[in-house]
């Protein structure tokens, strides 16, 4: 579990840009002249000042038509903010500002680091299930040995999935509270409760 967790955490801790690019996101040039992209860059810079955090690189998921956004990175210094094409084109400036401020709360309050650790822990638990599957597929030349391998493999699969179930329940509970806090922080940064409220209504 420890090895699986550490391996996953190291892979995710390479920086927000590595995470964004692995999802197919495109980096927006800060000197872009595209109207929607220019508006997004300006909003990110405004929220960076409001939250007192370094200005992150900005990415866009061009093929995603739904309204969504995320912050990625292990610390504020290597964080990025990414939005979907739908988020960029469907929201008003105030609504976009509310969404970006929400993501800045995740950056400022260390939620990204917490999520990376939770994902790493869940990946470590799933290693047990994967080892179990390998044992179930393997066949020993000895019938007795084969039966033992099957029993051990079955036990590991069950332990792995039960562990992940409880791990995901913990992750969901933590994430829900962090999302509520990020919504509140969005209002604090923008001084405009209508921004995030309007965005959430459109998402709904």
C-alpha positions in Angstrom: 0.0 0.0 0.0 2.8 2.4 0.9 4.7 1.8 -2.3 1.5 2.2 -4.4 0.6 5.4 -2.6 4.0 7.0 -2.9 4.3 6.1 -6.6 0.9 7.7 -7.3 1.7 10.8 -5.2 5.0 11.3 -7.0 3.3 11.0 -10.4 0.7 13.6 -9.4 3.1 16.0 -7.7 5.0 16.8 -11.0 3.1 20.1 -11.2 -0.3 21.2 -12.3 0.8 21.6 -15.9 1.6 17.9 -16.1 -1.9 17.0 -14.8 -3.6 19.5 -17.2 -1.7 18.3 -20.2 -2.4 14.7 -19.4 -6.1 15.5 -19.7 -5.6 17.1 -23.1 -5.8 20.7 -22.0 -4.1 23.5 -24.0 -2.1 26.3 -22.4 -3.4 29.7 -23.1 -0.8 32.3 -24.1 -1.0 35.3 -21.8 -0.8 37.6 -24.8 -3.7 36.0 -26.6 -6.0 38.3 -28.6 -8.9 35.9 -28.6 -11.7 37.7 -26.8 -12.9 34.9 -24.5 -9.4 33.8 -23.7 -8.3 37.4 -23.0 -11.3 37.8 -20.6 -10.3 34.5 -18.8 -6.7 35.7 -18.4 -7.8 39.0 -17.0 -10.2 37.3 -14.5 -7.4 34.9 -13.4 -5.1 37.8 -12.8 -7.8 39.7 -10.9 -8.5 36.7 -8.6 -4.8 36.2 -8.1 -4.5 39.7 -6.7 -7.7 39.3 -4.6 -6.6 36.0 -3.0 -2.9 37.0 -2.7 -1.6 33.9 -4.5 0.8 33.7 -7.5 -0.8 33.9 -10.9 -1.1 30.4 -12.2 -0.9 29.2 -15.8 -4.3 28.9 -17.5 -5.4 26.0 -19.6 -8.5 25.2 -21.6 -10.1 21.9 -22.5 -11.2 22.7 -26.0 -13.3 19.5 -26.6 -15.3 19.7 -23.4 -18.6 21.5 -23.9 -19.9 21.1 -20.4 -19.3 23.8 -17.7 -16.4 22.8 -15.5 -13.1 24.0 -14.1 -10.3 22.6 -11.9 -7.1 23.7 -10.1 -4.2 21.3 -10.2 -0.7 21.3 -8.6 1.0 20.4 -5.4 1.5 24.0 -4.2 0.5 27.5 -5.1 3.8 27.9 -7.0 3.2 25.1 -9.4 -0.6 25.4 -9.6 -2.6 25.8 -12.8 -6.2 26.6 -13.5 -8.1 24.9 -16.3 -11.6 25.5 -17.7 -13.7 23.7 -20.2 -14.7 25.3 -23.5 -18.3 25.4 -22.2 -17.2 27.3 -19.1 -15.4 29.9 -21.3 -18.3 30.4 -23.7 -21.5 29.8 -21.6 -20.8 32.0 -18.5 -21.0 35.7 -18.1 -17.9 37.6 -16.9 -19.3 37.7 -13.3 -20.1 34.0 -13.4 -16.7 33.1 -14.8 -15.1 35.2 -12.1 -17.1 33.3 -9.4 -15.9 30.0 -10.8 -12.3 31.1 -11.0 -12.4 32.5 -7.5 -13.8 29.1 -6.3 -10.7 27.4 -7.9 -8.4 29.9 -6.2 -9.8 28.9 -2.9 -8.6 25.3 -3.6 -5.2 26.7 -4.4 -5.0 28.9 -1.4 -6.2 26.4 1.2 -4.1 23.4 0.1 -7.1 21.4 -1.2 -5.0 20.2 -4.2 -2.3 18.7 -2.0 -5.0 17.0 0.2 -6.7 15.6 -2.9 -3.3 14.2 -4.2 -2.7 12.5 -0.9 -6.2 11.0 -0.9 -5.9 9.8 -4.4 -2.5 8.3 -3.6 -3.9 6.5 -0.6 -6.8 5.0 -2.7 -4.3 3.9 -5.4 -2.2 2.2 -2.7 -5.2 0.3 -1.4 -6.1 -0.8 -5.0 -2.7 -2.3 -5.4 -3.9 -5.1 -3.0 -6.9 -5.8 -5.4 -4.5 -5.9 -8.4 -2.2 -8.3 -6.7 -5.3 -10.4 -5.8 -6.3 -10.5 -9.5 -2.9 -11.6 -10.5 -3.0 -14.5 -8.0 -6.5 -15.5 -9.2 -5.3 -15.6 -12.8 -2.1 -17.5 -11.9 -2.1 -21.3 -11.9 0.4 -23.3 -9.8 1.6 -26.7 -11.0 0.5 -28.0 -7.6 -3.3 -28.2 -7.1 -2.9 -27.5 -3.5 -0.7 -24.5 -4.2 -3.1 -23.3 -6.8 -6.0 -23.4 -4.3 -4.0 -21.4 -1.8 -3.2 -18.8 -4.4 -6.8 -18.5 -5.3 -7.9 -18.0 -1.7 -5.2 -15.5 -1.0 -6.0 -13.7 -4.2 -9.7 -13.6 -3.4 -9.0 -12.2 0.1 -6.8 -9.5 -1.3 -9.4 -8.5 -3.9 -12.1 -8.2 -1.2 -9.8 -6.2 1.2 -8.8 -3.9 -1.7 -12.4 -3.1 -2.8 -13.7 -2.7 0.8 -10.8 -0.5 1.6 -11.4 1.6 -1.5 -15.1 1.9 -0.7 -14.4 3.4 2.7 -11.6 5.5 1.3 -13.9 7.0 -1.3 -16.6 7.7 1.3 -14.0 9.6 3.3 -12.8 11.4 0.2 -16.3 12.4 -0.8 -17.1 13.7 2.7 -13.9 15.8 2.8 -14.4 17.1 -0.8 -18.0 18.1 -0.1 -16.9 20.3 2.9 -14.0 21.8 0.8 -16.4 22.6 -2.0 -18.8 24.5 0.3 -15.8 26.4 1.7 -14.6 27.2 -1.8 -18.0 28.6 -2.7 -17.9 30.9 0.4 -14.4 32.0 -0.5 -15.5 32.8 -4.0 -17.9 35.3 -2.6 -15.2 36.7 -0.3 -12.8 37.2 -3.2 -15.3 38.6 -5.7 -17.5 40.5 -3.3 -20.3 39.3 -5.6 -22.5 36.4 -4.5 -24.4 36.6 -7.8 -21.4 35.4 -9.7 -20.9 31.9 -8.3 -24.7 31.6 -7.7 -25.4 32.2 -11.4 -22.7 29.8 -12.5 -24.1 27.1 -10.3 -27.6 27.6 -11.7 -26.3 27.2 -15.2 -24.4 24.1 -14.3 -27.5 22.7 -12.6 
